[in-house]
Amino acid sequence: MTVVGLGQEGISCLKGNAGLFYWVDLRNHLSSNTFTVEMVLWKKILHEAGLNISPGASCHCTRPGWFRICFANMSEETLKVSMERMKAFLHKQ
């Protein structure tokens, strides 16, 4: 559900075979390719969309713009609400 929903918004995710999170590519939403700008985007997502996804830098990702979305212990309804918030945020960018 989440990968399909993000894909409909033009956001790709790394393929996996198991896990509790997705790696989401938001590089196209960075104004420049730096970890500083990644943190600016993270703060905007946190404060404007009300979603606390993990910036890649906090997970030792070597390229700015990748974010980790954890879906562990979430109901399907919570996932739907999260996707709607993310879509609304991305449409405002």
Number of C-alpha atoms within 10 A of each C-alpha: 10 16 17 12 15 18 13 11 13 13 17 16 19 10 9 9 4 7 9 10 14 20 19 22 19 19 17 11 15 17 11 13 14 13 20 13 16 25 19 14 18 20 17 15 18 14 11 13 17 14 18 15 16 18 25 22 18 11 11 8 14 10 13 21 25 23 24 21 17 15 16 9 8 9 9 12 9 12 14 14 11 17 18 15 17 19 16 13 16 16 9 6 6
